[in-house]
Amino acid sequence: MALDLANGYIRKDVASASNVYYGYSYNTAAGDGDKVYAIRKVTTVGGVETVTWTNNSQMSYVSSWTNRAASFTAPSGSLGLTWSLSSGIFYNAQVSWSLLNGVDIYYVTVKNEGGQLLNLDGTPLRGMYVNEKTYTTDLFNQTSVSMGFVNPGTYSVMVTGKNIAGTTSSTATFNFS
């Protein structure tokens, strides 16, 4: 079933003649703050319409209608990255951050001291596309991630908040001795 762009939206913002926002959702009873929207922005300049989507996808139903305008501007503010460490049989790290206005997707990159990309369980990321991949996992509207490591050592975790207009990132580096 194809998305009906002309009639399938459940919200429409025409407050600006040059920027019109359309909100599409599988939940027709969604509230403005619910993160269940794919938002289309139609910009008109000199009679030419340009269409962009939150998260660069018409199938990304993870945005809120409240943050529609912010979803199309470069992220700003601090991620406020914090972390806590524990050890026992394994070495564990819990990394947390703040949600940024207009950002729905957070990329988490975990590396060991040699710069090798790791899974969240601390094992090396393997597979035919690893050389092309630059991050460990992507999280939608989440503010924390847990990871475990078998061996002591120095690890870095970079969290990158991304939207259609840009990115912002913060890195935590910690050592298990």
Contacts in CASP RR format, 6 or more apart in sequence:
PFRMAT RR
TARGET T0000
AUTHOR 0000-0000-0000
METHOD contacts of the structure
MODEL  1
MALDLANGYIRKDVASASNVYYGYSYNTAAGDGDKVYAIRKVTTVGGVET
VTWTNNSQMSYVSSWTNRAASFTAPSGSLGLTWSLSSGIFYNAQVSWSLL
NGVDIYYVTVKNEGGQLLNLDGTPLRGMYVNEKTYTTDLFNQTSVSMGFV
NPGTYSVMVTGKNIAGTTSSTATFNFS
3 24 0 8 1.000
3 58 0 8 1.000
5 22 0 8 1.000
5 40 0 8 1.000
8 24 0 8 1.000
9 22 0 8 1.000
9 23 0 8 1.000
9 24 0 8 1.000
9 40 0 8 1.000
10 23 0 8 1.000
10 24 0 8 1.000
10 25 0 8 1.000
10 28 0 8 1.000
10 30 0 8 1.000
11 21 0 8 1.000
11 22 0 8 1.000
11 23 0 8 1.000
11 32 0 8 1.000
11 37 0 8 1.000
11 65 0 8 1.000
12 20 0 8 1.000
12 21 0 8 1.000
12 22 0 8 1.000
12 23 0 8 1.000
13 20 0 8 1.000
13 21 0 8 1.000
13 68 0 8 1.000
14 20 0 8 1.000
17 44 0 8 1.000
18 43 0 8 1.000
18 44 0 8 1.000
18 45 0 8 1.000
19 41 0 8 1.000
19 42 0 8 1.000
19 43 0 8 1.000
19 44 0 8 1.000
19 69 0 8 1.000
20 41 0 8 1.000
20 42 0 8 1.000
20 44 0 8 1.000
21 39 0 8 1.000
21 40 0 8 1.000
21 41 0 8 1.000
21 42 0 8 1.000
21 68 0 8 1.000
21 69 0 8 1.000
22 39 0 8 1.000
22 40 0 8 1.000
22 41 0 8 1.000
22 42 0 8 1.000
23 37 0 8 1.000
23 38 0 8 1.000
23 39 0 8 1.000
23 40 0 8 1.000
23 65 0 8 1.000
23 68 0 8 1.000
24 37 0 8 1.000
24 38 0 8 1.000
24 39 0 8 1.000
24 40 0 8 1.000
24 58 0 8 1.000
24 61 0 8 1.000
25 34 0 8 1.000
25 36 0 8 1.000
25 37 0 8 1.000
25 38 0 8 1.000
25 61 0 8 1.000
26 36 0 8 1.000
26 61 0 8 1.000
27 34 0 8 1.000
27 36 0 8 1.000
30 36 0 8 1.000
30 37 0 8 1.000
30 65 0 8 1.000
31 65 0 8 1.000
32 64 0 8 1.000
32 65 0 8 1.000
32 66 0 8 1.000
33 64 0 8 1.000
33 65 0 8 1.000
33 66 0 8 1.000
33 67 0 8 1.000
34 64 0 8 1.000
34 65 0 8 1.000
35 62 0 8 1.000
35 63 0 8 1.000
35 64 0 8 1.000
35 104 0 8 1.000
35 140 0 8 1.000
35 141 0 8 1.000
36 61 0 8 1.000
36 62 0 8 1.000
37 54 0 8 1.000
37 61 0 8 1.000
37 62 0 8 1.000
37 63 0 8 1.000
37 64 0 8 1.000
37 65 0 8 1.000
37 68 0 8 1.000
38 53 0 8 1.000
38 54 0 8 1.000
38 57 0 8 1.000
38 58 0 8 1.000
38 59 0 8 1.000
38 60 0 8 1.000
38 61 0 8 1.000
38 63 0 8 1.000
39 53 0 8 1.000
39 54 0 8 1.000
39 63 0 8 1.000
39 65 0 8 1.000
39 68 0 8 1.000
39 71 0 8 1.000
40 51 0 8 1.000
40 52 0 8 1.000
40 53 0 8 1.000
40 58 0 8 1.000
41 51 0 8 1.000
41 52 0 8 1.000
41 53 0 8 1.000
41 54 0 8 1.000
41 68 0 8 1.000
41 72 0 8 1.000
42 49 0 8 1.000
42 50 0 8 1.000
42 51 0 8 1.000
43 49 0 8 1.000
43 50 0 8 1.000
43 51 0 8 1.000
43 52 0 8 1.000
44 50 0 8 1.000
52 72 0 8 1.000
52 164 0 8 1.000
53 60 0 8 1.000
53 164 0 8 1.000
54 60 0 8 1.000
54 63 0 8 1.000
54 68 0 8 1.000
54 71 0 8 1.000
54 72 0 8 1.000
54 104 0 8 1.000
54 163 0 8 1.000
54 164 0 8 1.000
55 62 0 8 1.000
55 63 0 8 1.000
55 71 0 8 1.000
55 104 0 8 1.000
55 105 0 8 1.000
55 163 0 8 1.000
55 164 0 8 1.000
56 164 0 8 1.000
60 104 0 8 1.000
62 104 0 8 1.000
62 105 0 8 1.000
62 140 0 8 1.000
62 141 0 8 1.000
63 71 0 8 1.000
63 102 0 8 1.000
63 104 0 8 1.000
67 101 0 8 1.000
67 102 0 8 1.000
70 101 0 8 1.000
70 102 0 8 1.000
71 102 0 8 1.000
71 103 0 8 1.000
71 104 0 8 1.000
71 163 0 8 1.000
71 164 0 8 1.000
72 163 0 8 1.000
72 164 0 8 1.000
72 165 0 8 1.000
73 102 0 8 1.000
73 163 0 8 1.000
73 165 0 8 1.000
74 163 0 8 1.000
74 165 0 8 1.000
74 166 0 8 1.000
74 167 0 8 1.000
74 168 0 8 1.000
75 100 0 8 1.000
75 101 0 8 1.000
75 102 0 8 1.000
75 103 0 8 1.000
75 161 0 8 1.000
75 162 0 8 1.000
75 163 0 8 1.000
75 165 0 8 1.000
75 166 0 8 1.000
75 167 0 8 1.000
75 168 0 8 1.000
76 100 0 8 1.000
76 168 0 8 1.000
77 100 0 8 1.000
77 168 0 8 1.000
78 98 0 8 1.000
78 170 0 8 1.000
79 97 0 8 1.000
79 98 0 8 1.000
79 100 0 8 1.000
79 159 0 8 1.000
79 161 0 8 1.000
79 168 0 8 1.000
79 169 0 8 1.000
79 170 0 8 1.000
80 97 0 8 1.000
80 98 0 8 1.000
80 170 0 8 1.000
81 95 0 8 1.000
81 96 0 8 1.000
81 97 0 8 1.000
81 159 0 8 1.000
81 170 0 8 1.000
81 171 0 8 1.000
81 172 0 8 1.000
82 95 0 8 1.000
82 96 0 8 1.000
82 97 0 8 1.000
83 93 0 8 1.000
83 94 0 8 1.000
83 95 0 8 1.000
83 96 0 8 1.000
83 157 0 8 1.000
83 172 0 8 1.000
83 174 0 8 1.000
84 93 0 8 1.000
84 94 0 8 1.000
85 91 0 8 1.000
85 92 0 8 1.000
85 93 0 8 1.000
85 94 0 8 1.000
85 174 0 8 1.000
85 176 0 8 1.000
86 92 0 8 1.000
87 176 0 8 1.000
90 148 0 8 1.000
90 149 0 8 1.000
90 150 0 8 1.000
91 148 0 8 1.000
91 149 0 8 1.000
91 150 0 8 1.000
91 151 0 8 1.000
91 152 0 8 1.000
91 153 0 8 1.000
91 176 0 8 1.000
92 146 0 8 1.000
92 147 0 8 1.000
92 148 0 8 1.000
92 149 0 8 1.000
93 146 0 8 1.000
93 147 0 8 1.000
93 148 0 8 1.000
93 149 0 8 1.000
93 155 0 8 1.000
93 157 0 8 1.000
93 174 0 8 1.000
94 144 0 8 1.000
94 145 0 8 1.000
94 146 0 8 1.000
95 108 0 8 1.000
95 144 0 8 1.000
95 145 0 8 1.000
95 146 0 8 1.000
95 147 0 8 1.000
95 157 0 8 1.000
95 159 0 8 1.000
95 172 0 8 1.000
96 143 0 8 1.000
96 144 0 8 1.000
97 106 0 8 1.000
97 143 0 8 1.000
97 144 0 8 1.000
97 159 0 8 1.000
97 170 0 8 1.000
98 143 0 8 1.000
99 141 0 8 1.000
99 143 0 8 1.000
100 161 0 8 1.000
100 168 0 8 1.000
102 163 0 8 1.000
103 161 0 8 1.000
103 162 0 8 1.000
103 163 0 8 1.000
103 168 0 8 1.000
104 140 0 8 1.000
104 141 0 8 1.000
104 163 0 8 1.000
105 138 0 8 1.000
105 139 0 8 1.000
105 140 0 8 1.000
105 161 0 8 1.000
105 162 0 8 1.000
105 163 0 8 1.000
106 138 0 8 1.000
106 139 0 8 1.000
106 140 0 8 1.000
106 142 0 8 1.000
106 159 0 8 1.000
106 160 0 8 1.000
106 161 0 8 1.000
106 162 0 8 1.000
107 135 0 8 1.000
107 137 0 8 1.000
107 138 0 8 1.000
107 139 0 8 1.000
107 159 0 8 1.000
107 160 0 8 1.000
107 161 0 8 1.000
107 162 0 8 1.000
108 120 0 8 1.000
108 135 0 8 1.000
108 136 0 8 1.000
108 137 0 8 1.000
108 138 0 8 1.000
108 139 0 8 1.000
108 145 0 8 1.000
108 157 0 8 1.000
108 158 0 8 1.000
108 159 0 8 1.000
108 160 0 8 1.000
109 117 0 8 1.000
109 134 0 8 1.000
109 135 0 8 1.000
109 136 0 8 1.000
109 156 0 8 1.000
109 157 0 8 1.000
109 158 0 8 1.000
109 159 0 8 1.000
109 160 0 8 1.000
110 117 0 8 1.000
110 118 0 8 1.000
110 119 0 8 1.000
110 120 0 8 1.000
110 122 0 8 1.000
110 136 0 8 1.000
110 147 0 8 1.000
110 155 0 8 1.000
110 156 0 8 1.000
110 157 0 8 1.000
111 117 0 8 1.000
111 118 0 8 1.000
111 155 0 8 1.000
111 156 0 8 1.000
111 158 0 8 1.000
112 118 0 8 1.000
112 122 0 8 1.000
112 153 0 8 1.000
112 154 0 8 1.000
112 155 0 8 1.000
113 153 0 8 1.000
113 154 0 8 1.000
113 155 0 8 1.000
115 156 0 8 1.000
116 124 0 8 1.000
116 125 0 8 1.000
117 124 0 8 1.000
117 125 0 8 1.000
117 130 0 8 1.000
117 133 0 8 1.000
117 134 0 8 1.000
117 135 0 8 1.000
117 136 0 8 1.000
118 124 0 8 1.000
118 125 0 8 1.000
118 136 0 8 1.000
118 147 0 8 1.000
118 155 0 8 1.000
119 125 0 8 1.000
119 136 0 8 1.000
120 136 0 8 1.000
120 137 0 8 1.000
120 145 0 8 1.000
120 146 0 8 1.000
120 147 0 8 1.000
120 148 0 8 1.000
121 147 0 8 1.000
121 148 0 8 1.000
122 147 0 8 1.000
122 148 0 8 1.000
122 149 0 8 1.000
122 150 0 8 1.000
123 150 0 8 1.000
125 133 0 8 1.000
125 136 0 8 1.000
135 160 0 8 1.000
137 145 0 8 1.000
139 145 0 8 1.000
145 157 0 8 1.000
145 159 0 8 1.000
147 157 0 8 1.000
149 155 0 8 1.000
149 176 0 8 1.000
152 175 0 8 1.000
152 176 0 8 1.000
152 177 0 8 1.000
153 175 0 8 1.000
153 176 0 8 1.000
153 177 0 8 1.000
154 173 0 8 1.000
154 174 0 8 1.000
154 175 0 8 1.000
155 173 0 8 1.000
155 174 0 8 1.000
155 175 0 8 1.000
155 176 0 8 1.000
156 171 0 8 1.000
156 172 0 8 1.000
156 173 0 8 1.000
157 171 0 8 1.000
157 172 0 8 1.000
157 173 0 8 1.000
157 174 0 8 1.000
158 169 0 8 1.000
158 170 0 8 1.000
158 171 0 8 1.000
158 172 0 8 1.000
159 169 0 8 1.000
159 170 0 8 1.000
159 171 0 8 1.000
160 167 0 8 1.000
160 168 0 8 1.000
160 169 0 8 1.000
161 167 0 8 1.000
161 168 0 8 1.000
161 169 0 8 1.000
END
